[in-house]
Amino acid sequence: MKKLVFLVVALSMLFFATAKADPKEYIMLRRSLEQAERPQIRSPFRIFEEVTVAGNIEQKLDHNSKSDLRTFKQRYWRNSSYARGVDAPVLLFVCGEGACGEYAVGGQTAIHAQKLGAHVFALEHRYYGHSQPFADLQTHNLKYLTTEFALKDLVAFQSQMQKELGLSGKWITIGGSYPGSLSAYARALYPHQFAGALASSAPVMADLDFSEYDEHIARMAGQKCLSAIMSTVSQIESEIVTDEGFVAVKAEFNASVLRDRDDFLYLLADSAAAAVQYGLRTKFCSYLEQSGRAGYVTGVQLISNYFGNLVDMSAQAAEDISLAKNSTGVGMRQWFYQSCTEYGYWQNASSDSSLRSRSARINASYHERLCERLFGIKTPAPVEQTNNNFYLPLLDTQTSKIYFTNGSEDPWMNLSITELNGNLTNPALQSLVIPGAAHCDDLGSKSTPAIVRAKDEFYNLSLEWLSL
């Protein structure tokens, strides 16, 4: 009987990633995973009795220093219900830009595990959730929050689990949104550790000016709704010039705590974008088209009811350095730090006014001020260096066995590897754009025929990767 392989599932935040990419992506994917049912049939060959085991490993803080012996506790979860033995596959779900939990070893990951007779692991990302190296998130404490160290965490975790549990199978990485990028990077940079990778909705190209996001939202909104959005935004821009006007407008939208005018304009933009992306477009647009500005107020409340207080996703909220604020749900301060130091991903307003759904004040200058305000960083994120280190290796023909999936409705597809983007130049990679799908839909519980085909293709590729 052939040895089956370990699958390392490195997700996002997505999850809702979103991912950041976007915090709402983290929320949406987590919700989908939590609601998905776990397969009930267990392998008759299993030798592990635990359904879910939670634990911590001592993870090295600085993987590049031999003299720095500091460690931190990194959380993980294991579900061995479907495993056929120590040489079975394991799905290690590496969580992204928010707190991880038991849900991460269930859902679609568990379905893949059941088919493959695999173990499932989930590893919380350093600096997120309760995997915290320091007592607070002051800027100087964040220096070890890097893509390089996140990838080396995966390798170190794999090694420790192999030693502790006697596991001998191969590993395949799987991830969605930002963790989808980690999944792809892990396979490219550590091909001897990881036998393959699923990179769902993975924005593998760092970008300082991701204005394509705004243009995508504008197209999806439709001309009538877009006109209503921009009419209200333009009106508000003129009113918040004075202190008195800003106070009045903030109160109108239940956002009085915000101090920065552009943070407030970003809240308006984020609300409209969320409505368009997550199935609330018709309702949101009907409010605006019928009631104008009052409808925008109602629409913002609709999005707040769906995702939680939008002020908590603002740059102002990321000023809080406490773990209490940033270790549950999305880690906004941590993600802004990664954006300012490596990725950008800034959702700037389009330079084309006909394809703009947000204030033109949401631009590069706003994001540069944001990085200085939060972290004292005065230079743009070194995205060229990030891409040289992590994106370009994906295009090298020595890199293989990575499956990129993207939803056709997802604006983050513009930063992934697809035929449409013209960067599917490595013949050893597979890429699929799923018709009608959104961000990370193939990792969640949705089951349209197109999404089912994408999930089946991953399973078939996994069998191929494991047999080599």
C-alpha positions in Angstrom: 0.0 0.0 0.0 1.4 3.4 -1.0 2.4 5.8 1.8 -0.1 8.6 2.1 1.1 12.1 2.7 0.7 14.9 5.1 -1.1 17.9 3.9 -0.2 21.2 5.5 -3.2 23.5 5.1 -1.9 27.0 5.4 -4.9 29.3 5.2 -5.5 32.9 5.3 -7.2 35.5 6.6 -7.8 34.9 5.3 -8.9 33.9 5.9 -11.0 36.9 5.2 -8.7 38.5 3.5 -9.1 39.1 4.2 -6.5 38.8 2.7 -6.2 41.6 4.3 -5.7 40.7 2.2 -8.7 42.2 4.1 -10.0 41.7 7.6 -13.5 41.0 6.3 -12.1 38.1 4.3 -10.9 36.6 7.6 -14.3 37.0 9.1 -16.2 35.5 6.2 -14.0 32.5 5.8 -13.9 31.8 9.5 -17.7 32.0 9.6 -17.9 29.6 6.6 -15.5 27.1 8.3 -17.3 27.3 11.6 -20.6 26.6 10.0 -19.4 23.7 7.9 -20.1 20.2 9.1 -17.3 17.9 9.9 -17.4 14.5 8.3 -18.6 11.8 10.7 -17.1 8.7 9.2 -13.7 7.8 10.7 -11.0 5.6 9.2 -11.2 2.0 10.4 -7.4 2.0 10.3 -6.9 4.9 12.7 -4.5 4.4 15.6 -5.1 7.9 17.1 -8.2 8.2 19.3 -8.3 12.0 19.7 -10.9 13.9 17.7 -9.3 17.2 18.4 -6.2 18.0 20.5 -5.0 21.5 21.3 -1.4 22.2 22.2 1.5 24.6 22.1 5.0 24.2 20.7 8.1 26.2 21.8 8.8 28.1 18.6 12.1 29.9 18.0 11.7 33.7 17.9 14.6 34.4 15.6 15.2 31.6 13.2 18.3 33.3 11.8 20.2 33.6 15.1 22.1 30.8 16.7 22.8 32.9 19.8 19.3 34.1 20.4 17.6 31.3 22.3 14.3 33.1 23.0 11.1 31.1 22.1 7.4 31.7 22.3 4.4 29.4 22.6 2.7 28.8 19.3 -0.7 27.2 19.3 -1.8 24.3 17.2 -4.7 21.9 16.8 -4.8 18.3 15.6 -7.6 16.1 14.4 -6.6 12.5 13.7 -10.1 11.1 13.3 -9.5 10.1 9.7 -5.8 9.1 9.8 -4.7 5.6 8.7 -1.5 5.6 10.7 1.8 7.4 11.2 2.5 7.4 7.5 -0.9 9.0 6.6 -1.4 12.4 5.2 -2.0 15.4 7.6 -3.7 18.6 6.7 -1.9 21.3 8.6 -4.1 24.3 8.4 -1.8 27.3 9.1 -4.0 30.2 10.1 -3.5 33.7 9.0 -4.0 37.3 10.2 -6.3 36.5 13.1 -6.9 34.1 16.0 -7.1 30.4 15.1 -9.2 27.7 16.7 -10.6 24.2 16.6 -12.8 25.2 13.6 -9.6 25.2 11.5 -9.3 21.4 11.5 -12.9 20.9 10.4 -14.9 22.0 7.4 -13.5 21.4 3.9 -10.1 20.5 5.3 -11.7 17.6 7.2 -13.5 16.5 4.1 -10.2 16.3 2.2 -8.7 14.5 5.2 -11.4 11.9 5.2 -10.9 11.2 1.5 -7.1 10.9 2.0 -7.2 9.1 5.3 -5.2 12.1 6.7 -4.4 13.8 9.9 -5.3 17.5 10.1 -3.2 20.1 11.8 -3.8 23.9 12.2 -1.0 26.2 13.2 -1.7 29.7 14.5 0.4 32.4 12.8 3.1 34.1 15.0 1.9 37.4 16.6 -1.8 36.5 16.0 -4.3 35.0 18.5 -2.5 33.7 21.5 0.7 32.9 19.7 2.4 36.1 21.1 6.1 36.5 21.6 5.8 39.7 23.7 3.6 41.3 26.3 2.5 44.0 23.9 2.7 45.1 20.3 5.0 48.1 20.4 6.7 48.7 17.1 10.1 47.4 18.3 8.5 44.1 19.4 7.1 43.5 15.9 10.5 43.1 14.2 10.1 39.3 14.1 6.7 39.4 12.3 7.9 38.6 8.8 7.0 36.3 6.0 10.4 34.6 6.2 9.9 33.6 9.8 6.3 32.6 9.3 7.5 30.1 6.6 10.3 28.9 8.9 7.7 28.3 11.6 6.0 25.9 9.2 9.2 23.9 8.7 10.0 23.9 12.4 6.5 22.8 13.3 6.6 20.0 10.7 9.9 18.7 12.2 8.6 18.8 15.7 5.4 16.9 14.9 7.3 14.3 13.0 9.6 13.7 16.0 6.9 13.8 18.7 4.3 11.6 16.9 6.5 9.5 14.6 4.9 10.8 11.5 6.6 9.9 8.3 4.4 11.0 5.5 4.9 13.8 3.0 3.3 17.3 3.5 1.2 19.4 1.2 0.5 23.0 2.1 -3.0 24.5 1.6 -3.9 28.1 2.3 -6.4 30.9 1.5 -5.7 34.6 1.0 -2.5 35.7 2.7 -2.0 32.2 4.1 -2.6 31.0 0.5 0.5 33.0 -0.4 2.4 31.4 2.4 1.3 28.0 1.1 2.7 28.7 -2.3 5.9 30.3 -1.0 6.5 27.3 1.3 6.4 24.9 -1.6 8.6 27.1 -3.7 11.2 27.7 -1.1 11.1 24.4 0.8 10.3 21.8 -1.9 11.9 19.0 0.1 9.6 19.6 3.1 6.3 20.1 1.2 5.2 17.9 -1.6 2.6 20.3 -3.1 0.5 23.3 -2.3 -3.0 24.7 -2.6 -3.0 28.5 -2.9 -6.6 29.7 -2.8 -7.2 33.3 -3.6 -3.6 34.0 -2.9 -2.3 37.5 -3.5 1.2 36.4 -4.1 2.3 39.7 -5.7 3.0 42.5 -3.2 1.6 45.8 -4.5 1.8 49.4 -3.2 -1.1 50.6 -5.3 -3.8 48.0 -5.6 -6.3 50.4 -7.2 -7.6 47.5 -9.3 -9.6 46.6 -6.1 -11.5 49.9 -6.3 -12.1 49.5 -10.0 -13.5 46.0 -9.5 -15.9 47.2 -6.9 -17.0 50.1 -9.2 -17.8 47.7 -12.0 -19.7 45.2 -9.8 -21.8 48.0 -8.2 -23.2 49.1 -11.5 -23.5 52.6 -12.8 -26.6 53.7 -10.9 -25.4 52.5 -7.6 -21.9 53.8 -8.2 -23.3 57.3 -9.0 -25.3 57.2 -5.7 -22.2 56.2 -3.7 -20.0 58.9 -5.2 -22.6 61.6 -4.9 -22.8 61.0 -1.1 -19.0 60.7 -0.8 -18.5 64.0 -2.6 -21.1 65.7 -0.5 -19.5 64.4 2.7 -16.0 65.4 1.6 -17.1 69.0 1.3 -18.8 69.0 4.7 -16.0 67.5 6.8 -13.6 70.4 5.8 -14.7 72.2 9.0 -14.4 70.8 12.5 -18.1 71.3 13.1 -19.0 69.6 9.9 -16.8 66.6 10.7 -18.3 66.2 14.1 -21.8 66.3 12.7 -21.1 63.8 9.9 -19.3 61.3 12.2 -22.3 61.4 14.6 -24.7 60.7 11.7 -22.8 57.5 10.8 -22.2 56.4 14.4 -18.5 56.9 14.1 -17.8 59.8 16.5 -14.7 58.2 18.0 -12.8 58.5 14.7 -10.3 61.4 14.8 -8.9 61.3 11.3 -11.0 62.5 8.4 -9.5 60.1 5.9 -10.0 57.2 8.3 -13.7 58.1 8.2 -13.7 58.3 4.4 -12.1 54.8 4.4 -14.9 53.5 6.6 -17.4 54.7 4.0 -15.4 53.1 1.2 -15.0 49.8 3.1 -18.8 49.6 3.7 -19.7 50.0 0.1 -17.0 47.5 -1.0 -18.1 44.9 1.6 -21.7 45.2 0.4 -20.8 44.7 -3.2 -18.4 41.8 -2.5 -20.4 39.8 0.0 -23.8 39.4 -1.4 -25.4 42.6 0.0 -25.1 44.7 -3.0 -28.8 44.7 -4.0 -29.9 45.7 -0.5 -27.1 48.3 0.0 -27.7 49.9 -3.4 -31.5 50.0 -3.0 -31.0 52.0 0.2 -28.8 54.5 -1.7 -30.9 54.7 -4.8 -34.1 55.3 -2.8 -32.8 57.5 0.0 -29.5 58.9 -1.0 -27.4 59.9 2.0 -29.8 58.5 4.5 -29.6 55.2 2.6 -25.8 55.3 2.9 -26.2 55.6 6.7 -28.5 52.6 6.7 -26.1 50.7 4.5 -23.2 51.3 6.8 -25.2 50.0 9.7 -26.1 46.9 7.6 -22.4 46.1 7.1 -21.7 46.8 10.8 -24.4 44.3 11.8 -22.8 41.8 9.5 -19.1 42.2 10.2 -19.0 43.9 13.6 -18.1 47.5 14.5 -16.2 48.8 11.4 -14.4 51.3 13.6 -12.6 48.3 15.1 -11.1 47.7 11.6 -9.8 51.2 11.2 -6.3 52.5 11.3 -7.2 54.3 14.5 -8.0 51.0 16.2 -4.6 49.7 15.2 -3.0 52.4 17.4 -3.8 50.1 20.4 -0.7 48.1 21.3 -2.4 45.8 23.8 -2.8 42.1 23.3 -6.3 42.3 24.8 -7.4 44.3 21.7 -5.4 42.4 19.1 -5.4 38.7 20.1 -9.0 37.9 19.5 -10.5 38.0 16.0 -8.5 40.0 13.4 -5.1 41.3 14.5 -5.4 44.7 12.9 -2.3 46.3 14.3 -0.2 43.3 13.3 -1.6 43.2 9.8 -1.1 46.9 9.2 2.6 46.3 10.2 2.9 43.5 7.7 1.4 45.8 5.1 3.7 48.7 5.9 6.9 46.5 6.0 6.3 44.0 3.2 3.1 43.9 1.2 1.4 47.2 0.8 -1.9 45.8 -0.7 -3.2 49.4 -0.4 -6.7 49.6 -1.8 -6.2 53.1 -3.2 -8.8 55.0 -5.2 -8.7 54.5 -9.0 -7.1 57.2 -11.0 -10.0 56.8 -13.4 -12.9 58.8 -12.0 -15.4 56.7 -13.9 -14.1 53.6 -12.1 -13.8 55.0 -8.6 -16.0 53.9 -5.7 -14.2 55.7 -3.0 -12.8 59.1 -2.1 -9.7 60.1 -4.1 -8.2 61.0 -0.7 -7.8 57.2 -0.1 -4.4 57.2 -1.9 -0.7 56.5 -1.5 -0.2 59.6 0.6 -2.9 58.4 3.1 -1.3 55.0 3.5 2.2 56.5 3.9 0.9 58.7 6.7 -0.8 55.7 8.2 2.5 53.7 8.4 4.3 56.7 10.0 1.4 57.3 12.4 1.2 53.7 13.6 4.8 52.6 13.5 7.0 55.5 12.8 7.8 54.0 9.3 8.5 56.8 6.8 9.4 54.8 3.7 7.0 52.8 1.5 6.9 49.0 1.9 9.7 47.4 0.0 7.4 45.5 -2.3 10.1 44.9 -5.0 12.2 43.1 -2.4 9.2 41.1 -1.2 8.4 40.1 -4.7 12.0 39.2 -5.4 12.1 37.0 -2.3 8.8 35.2 -2.6 6.8 35.9 -5.8 9.5 35.5 -8.5 10.6 32.0 -7.2 7.0 30.9 -8.1 7.8 31.6 -11.8 11.0 29.6 -11.8 10.5 26.4 -13.7 12.2 24.6 -10.8 9.1 25.3 -8.8 6.2 22.9 -9.3 3.1 21.3 -7.8 1.2 24.4 -6.7 -2.5 24.7 -7.5 -3.8 28.3 -7.7 -7.5 28.8 -7.4 -9.3 32.1 -7.7 -12.9 33.2 -7.9 -13.9 35.2 -10.9 -15.7 37.7 -8.7 -12.8 38.3 -6.4 -10.7 41.5 -6.9 -7.8 39.9 -5.2 -7.4 37.6 -8.2 -5.5 40.5 -9.8 -2.5 39.7 -7.5 -2.5 36.0 -8.0 -1.2 33.7 -10.7 -3.7 33.2 -13.5 -3.8 33.0 -17.3 -5.8 36.2 -17.3 -3.0 38.0 -15.5 -0.5 36.8 -18.0 1.9 35.4 -15.4 1.0 31.7 -15.7 4.3 31.2 -17.4 5.6 28.3 -15.4 4.2 25.1 -17.0 4.7 23.1 -13.7 2.0 25.2 -12.0 -1.8 24.7 -12.2 -4.3 27.6 -12.0 -8.1 27.7 -12.1 -10.4 30.6 -12.2 -13.7 29.5 -10.7 -16.7 31.0 -12.5 -19.0 33.0 -10.2 -16.9 32.3 -7.1 -15.7 34.8 -4.5 -12.6 34.9 -2.2 -11.6 31.5 -0.9 -14.9 29.9 -1.8 -13.2 26.5 -2.5 -12.0 26.4 1.1 -15.4 27.0 2.6 -18.8 25.2 2.5 -20.1 26.5 -0.8 -20.8 23.8 -3.3 -21.8 25.2 -6.7 -20.8 22.8 -9.5 -17.8 25.0 -10.4 -16.6 25.1 -6.8 -17.1 21.3 -6.4 -14.9 20.8 -9.5 -12.2 23.0 -8.0 -12.3 20.9 -4.8 -12.2 17.7 -6.8 -9.2 18.9 -8.8 -7.3 19.6 -5.6 -8.0 16.0 -4.4 -6.9 14.6 -7.7 -3.7 16.6 -7.7 -3.0 15.6 -4.1 -3.2 12.0 -5.1 -0.7 12.7 -7.9 1.7 14.6 -5.7 1.6 12.0 -3.0 2.3 9.2 -5.5 5.6 10.7 -6.7 
